[in-house]
Amino acid sequence: MKRKMFLISFGMFFLVLISSAQETAKKSTPAGSKFTIDNCINRFDMEKTVKTSVGYQYWFIDQNFLEDGQTVKMSVVGPNQATHAAHKHPGDEIFYVLEGTAKFFLDGKTTTGGPNTTFYCPVGSEHGISNAGNTTLKYLVIRKYLKEEK
């Protein structure tokens, strides 16, 4: 089981490294378009962040860039806050903690994790993430949005 989770975590981390190569957070590439070095690199730009009530988000790969709906977003959450309450949705979701201490909730149980921790949320599970510390929490969200969710 540990080996399976390691392989999943490593695979998702590798996906993040590959996926973070997109030029702009809101750039759309319609089906059939050619991917180029210009539209496949995305460098973080604070001016392109989306403010939230508890911090901000930055879309490295938004819902319209890849035809299959795969996304990579960075969320930044203030101390002792959460972007939203625990919830369920179709499709898997993975969180990768970059900075701070996260509190993870999965189907009625909680635990915490720091930098370089992944949290896998299976399809249909009730899950959530919040900032359990007194510093900023920064994490990546890797999720595929299904066509009916877009």
Phi and psi in degrees as GROMACS dihedral restraints (atoms count N, CA, C in turn):
[ dihedral_restraints ]
;  ai    aj    ak    al  type     phi  dphi    fc
    3     4     5     6     1   -62.8    20    10
    4     5     6     7     1   -39.3    20    10
    6     7     8     9     1   -63.5    20    10
    7     8     9    10     1   -42.1    20    10
    9    10    11    12     1   -62.1    20    10
   10    11    12    13     1   -44.5    20    10
   12    13    14    15     1   -66.0    20    10
   13    14    15    16     1   -37.9    20    10
   15    16    17    18     1   -62.7    20    10
   16    17    18    19     1   -45.6    20    10
   18    19    20    21     1   -63.2    20    10
   19    20    21    22     1   -40.7    20    10
   21    22    23    24     1   -63.8    20    10
   22    23    24    25     1   -47.2    20    10
   24    25    26    27     1   -60.8    20    10
   25    26    27    28     1   -46.2    20    10
   27    28    29    30     1   -63.0    20    10
   28    29    30    31     1   -43.4    20    10
   30    31    32    33     1   -60.8    20    10
   31    32    33    34     1   -42.9    20    10
   33    34    35    36     1   -69.8    20    10
   34    35    36    37     1   -37.9    20    10
   36    37    38    39     1   -62.4    20    10
   37    38    39    40     1   -42.5    20    10
   39    40    41    42     1   -62.1    20    10
   40    41    42    43     1   -41.8    20    10
   42    43    44    45     1   -59.6    20    10
   43    44    45    46     1   -41.4    20    10
   45    46    47    48     1   -61.4    20    10
   46    47    48    49     1   -44.4    20    10
   48    49    50    51     1   -61.5    20    10
   49    50    51    52     1   -42.3    20    10
   51    52    53    54     1   -71.4    20    10
   52    53    54    55     1   -45.1    20    10
   54    55    56    57     1   -67.5    20    10
   55    56    57    58     1   -25.9    20    10
   57    58    59    60     1   -72.4    20    10
   58    59    60    61     1     1.2    20    10
   60    61    62    63     1   -91.7    20    10
   61    62    63    64     1    74.3    20    10
   63    64    65    66     1  -140.0    20    10
   64    65    66    67     1   137.3    20    10
   66    67    68    69     1   -67.3    20    10
   67    68    69    70     1   -52.2    20    10
   69    70    71    72     1  -126.7    20    10
   70    71    72    73     1   152.0    20    10
   72    73    74    75     1   -66.4    20    10
   73    74    75    76     1   -32.2    20    10
   75    76    77    78     1  -111.2    20    10
   76    77    78    79     1    12.0    20    10
   78    79    80    81     1   -73.1    20    10
   79    80    81    82     1   133.6    20    10
   81    82    83    84     1  -106.9    20    10
   82    83    84    85     1   136.4    20    10
   84    85    86    87     1  -121.2    20    10
   85    86    87    88     1    99.9    20    10
   87    88    89    90     1   -59.3    20    10
   88    89    90    91     1   156.1    20    10
   90    91    92    93     1   -52.1    20    10
   91    92    93    94     1   136.9    20    10
   93    94    95    96     1    88.3    20    10
   94    95    96    97     1    -9.3    20    10
   96    97    98    99     1   -72.0    20    10
   97    98    99   100     1   154.6    20    10
   99   100   101   102     1   -86.5    20    10
  100   101   102   103     1   132.0    20    10
  102   103   104   105     1   -83.3    20    10
  103   104   105   106     1   136.1    20    10
  105   106   107   108     1  -129.7    20    10
  106   107   108   109     1   169.7    20    10
  108   109   110   111     1   -60.4    20    10
  109   110   111   112     1   -30.9    20    10
  111   112   113   114     1   -71.4    20    10
  112   113   114   115     1   -35.2    20    10
  114   115   116   117     1  -102.9    20    10
  115   116   117   118     1     5.9    20    10
  117   118   119   120     1  -111.8    20    10
  118   119   120   121     1    10.4    20    10
  120   121   122   123     1  -120.1    20    10
  121   122   123   124     1   133.7    20    10
  123   124   125   126     1  -133.3    20    10
  124   125   126   127     1   112.8    20    10
  126   127   128   129     1  -100.3    20    10
  127   128   129   130     1   131.3    20    10
  129   130   131   132     1   -52.2    20    10
  130   131   132   133     1   135.8    20    10
  132   133   134   135     1  -138.0    20    10
  133   134   135   136     1   110.5    20    10
  135   136   137   138     1   -55.5    20    10
  136   137   138   139     1   -31.0    20    10
  138   139   140   141     1   -69.0    20    10
  139   140   141   142     1   -16.5    20    10
  141   142   143   144     1  -103.0    20    10
  142   143   144   145     1    12.0    20    10
  144   145   146   147     1   -75.7    20    10
  145   146   147   148     1   158.8    20    10
  147   148   149   150     1  -110.0    20    10
  148   149   150   151     1   117.2    20    10
  150   151   152   153     1   -69.5    20    10
  151   152   153   154     1   142.4    20    10
  153   154   155   156     1  -121.8    20    10
  154   155   156   157     1   174.5    20    10
  156   157   158   159     1   -69.9    20    10
  157   158   159   160     1   -15.4    20    10
  159   160   161   162     1  -121.8    20    10
  160   161   162   163     1     3.7    20    10
  162   163   164   165     1   164.0    20    10
  163   164   165   166     1  -125.2    20    10
  165   166   167   168     1  -156.7    20    10
  166   167   168   169     1   168.2    20    10
  168   169   170   171     1  -130.1    20    10
  169   170   171   172     1   153.8    20    10
  171   172   173   174     1  -138.9    20    10
  172   173   174   175     1   122.6    20    10
  174   175   176   177     1   -89.3    20    10
  175   176   177   178     1   110.0    20    10
  177   178   179   180     1   -76.8    20    10
  178   179   180   181     1   -40.1    20    10
  180   181   182   183     1  -134.4    20    10
  181   182   183   184     1   112.4    20    10
  183   184   185   186     1   -87.5    20    10
  184   185   186   187     1   176.7    20    10
  186   187   188   189     1   -64.2    20    10
  187   188   189   190     1   -18.3    20    10
  189   190   191   192     1  -102.8    20    10
  190   191   192   193     1    -7.5    20    10
  192   193   194   195     1   -72.4    20    10
  193   194   195   196     1   -46.9    20    10
  195   196   197   198     1  -103.2    20    10
  196   197   198   199     1   138.7    20    10
  198   199   200   201     1   -59.1    20    10
  199   200   201   202     1   -31.4    20    10
  201   202   203   204     1   -83.7    20    10
  202   203   204   205     1    -1.9    20    10
  204   205   206   207     1    85.3    20    10
  205   206   207   208     1     5.2    20    10
  207   208   209   210     1   -64.9    20    10
  208   209   210   211     1   136.0    20    10
  210   211   212   213     1  -133.6    20    10
  211   212   213   214     1   158.4    20    10
  213   214   215   216     1  -137.5    20    10
  214   215   216   217     1   122.7    20    10
  216   217   218   219     1  -132.2    20    10
  217   218   219   220     1   144.8    20    10
  219   220   221   222     1  -104.5    20    10
  220   221   222   223     1   131.8    20    10
  222   223   224   225     1  -113.8    20    10
  223   224   225   226     1   138.6    20    10
  225   226   227   228     1  -124.5    20    10
  226   227   228   229     1   123.8    20    10
  228   229   230   231     1  -126.8    20    10
  229   230   231   232     1   134.9    20    10
  231   232   233   234     1   -68.0    20    10
  232   233   234   235     1   166.8    20    10
  234   235   236   237     1   -54.6    20    10
  235   236   237   238     1   136.1    20    10
  237   238   239   240     1    54.6    20    10
  238   239   240   241     1    37.0    20    10
  240   241   242   243     1  -132.5    20    10
  241   242   243   244     1   168.8    20    10
  243   244   245   246     1  -137.2    20    10
  244   245   246   247     1   148.4    20    10
  246   247   248   249     1   -64.8    20    10
  247   248   249   250     1   -41.0    20    10
  249   250   251   252     1  -159.6    20    10
  250   251   252   253     1   169.1    20    10
  252   253   254   255     1   -70.9    20    10
  253   254   255   256     1   164.4    20    10
  255   256   257   258     1   -54.9    20    10
  256   257   258   259     1   146.4    20    10
  258   259   260   261     1  -156.1    20    10
  259   260   261   262     1   175.0    20    10
  261   262   263   264     1  -127.8    20    10
  262   263   264   265     1   152.1    20    10
  264   265   266   267     1  -161.8    20    10
  265   266   267   268     1   161.0    20    10
  267   268   269   270     1   -68.8    20    10
  268   269   270   271     1   150.1    20    10
  270   271   272   273     1    89.4    20    10
  271   272   273   274     1   150.9    20    10
  273   274   275   276     1   -73.5    20    10
  274   275   276   277     1   160.6    20    10
  276   277   278   279     1  -144.9    20    10
  277   278   279   280     1   142.8    20    10
  279   280   281   282     1  -130.4    20    10
  280   281   282   283     1   134.0    20    10
  282   283   284   285     1  -110.1    20    10
  283   284   285   286     1   138.8    20    10
  285   286   287   288     1  -127.2    20    10
  286   287   288   289     1   114.0    20    10
  288   289   290   291     1   -78.5    20    10
  289   290   291   292     1   125.5    20    10
  291   292   293   294     1   -95.5    20    10
  292   293   294   295     1   -44.9    20    10
  294   295   296   297     1  -145.4    20    10
  295   296   297   298     1   148.5    20    10
  297   298   299   300     1    91.8    20    10
  298   299   300   301     1  -168.6    20    10
  300   301   302   303     1  -121.8    20    10
  301   302   303   304     1   121.1    20    10
  303   304   305   306     1  -102.0    20    10
  304   305   306   307     1   144.1    20    10
  306   307   308   309     1  -104.2    20    10
  307   308   309   310     1   122.7    20    10
  309   310   311   312     1  -102.9    20    10
  310   311   312   313     1   138.6    20    10
  312   313   314   315     1  -122.4    20    10
  313   314   315   316     1   127.9    20    10
  315   316   317   318     1  -143.2    20    10
  316   317   318   319     1   112.8    20    10
  318   319   320   321     1    47.5    20    10
  319   320   321   322     1    50.9    20    10
  321   322   323   324     1    90.7    20    10
  322   323   324   325     1    -5.7    20    10
  324   325   326   327     1  -117.0    20    10
  325   326   327   328     1   152.0    20    10
  327   328   329   330     1  -131.3    20    10
  328   329   330   331     1   155.0    20    10
  330   331   332   333     1  -156.2    20    10
  331   332   333   334     1   174.1    20    10
  333   334   335   336     1  -122.7    20    10
  334   335   336   337     1   161.8    20    10
  336   337   338   339     1  -158.0    20    10
  337   338   339   340     1   152.8    20    10
  339   340   341   342     1  -110.4    20    10
  340   341   342   343     1  -159.8    20    10
  342   343   344   345     1   -52.9    20    10
  343   344   345   346     1   143.5    20    10
  345   346   347   348     1    67.5    20    10
  346   347   348   349     1    27.6    20    10
  348   349   350   351     1  -106.6    20    10
  349   350   351   352     1   134.7    20    10
  351   352   353   354     1  -105.7    20    10
  352   353   354   355     1   152.8    20    10
  354   355   356   357     1  -134.8    20    10
  355   356   357   358     1   113.1    20    10
  357   358   359   360     1   -96.0    20    10
  358   359   360   361     1   128.4    20    10
  360   361   362   363     1  -114.2    20    10
  361   362   363   364     1   105.2    20    10
  363   364   365   366     1   -65.8    20    10
  364   365   366   367     1   159.6    20    10
  366   367   368   369     1   -49.0    20    10
  367   368   369   370     1   130.5    20    10
  369   370   371   372     1    76.2    20    10
  370   371   372   373     1    -0.6    20    10
  372   373   374   375     1   -77.7    20    10
  373   374   375   376     1   150.5    20    10
  375   376   377   378     1   -85.3    20    10
  376   377   378   379     1   122.2    20    10
  378   379   380   381     1  -145.5    20    10
  379   380   381   382     1   161.0    20    10
  381   382   383   384     1  -167.4    20    10
  382   383   384   385     1   164.2    20    10
  384   385   386   387     1  -139.9    20    10
  385   386   387   388     1   139.7    20    10
  387   388   389   390     1  -144.0    20    10
  388   389   390   391     1   167.0    20    10
  390   391   392   393     1   -86.8    20    10
  391   392   393   394     1   116.0    20    10
  393   394   395   396     1   -95.0    20    10
  394   395   396   397     1     2.1    20    10
  396   397   398   399     1  -115.7    20    10
  397   398   399   400     1  -174.2    20    10
  399   400   401   402     1  -107.7    20    10
  400   401   402   403     1    16.2    20    10
  402   403   404   405     1  -122.7    20    10
  403   404   405   406     1   173.3    20    10
  405   406   407   408     1   -64.5    20    10
  406   407   408   409     1   139.9    20    10
  408   409   410   411     1  -102.8    20    10
  409   410   411   412     1   128.5    20    10
  411   412   413   414     1  -127.9    20    10
  412   413   414   415     1   125.4    20    10
  414   415   416   417     1  -147.4    20    10
  415   416   417   418     1   155.2    20    10
  417   418   419   420     1   -93.2    20    10
  418   419   420   421     1   145.6    20    10
  420   421   422   423     1  -117.9    20    10
  421   422   423   424     1   120.6    20    10
  423   424   425   426     1  -112.4    20    10
  424   425   426   427     1   116.7    20    10
  426   427   428   429     1  -152.4    20    10
  427   428   429   430     1   143.9    20    10
  429   430   431   432     1  -101.8    20    10
  430   431   432   433     1   120.0    20    10
  432   433   434   435     1   -86.9    20    10
  433   434   435   436     1   126.4    20    10
  435   436   437   438     1   -74.6    20    10
  436   437   438   439     1   153.6    20    10
  438   439   440   441     1   -53.1    20    10
  439   440   441   442     1   -37.9    20    10
  441   442   443   444     1   -71.3    20    10
  442   443   444   445     1   -14.8    20    10
  444   445   446   447     1   -89.4    20    10
  445   446   447   448     1   -19.8    20    10
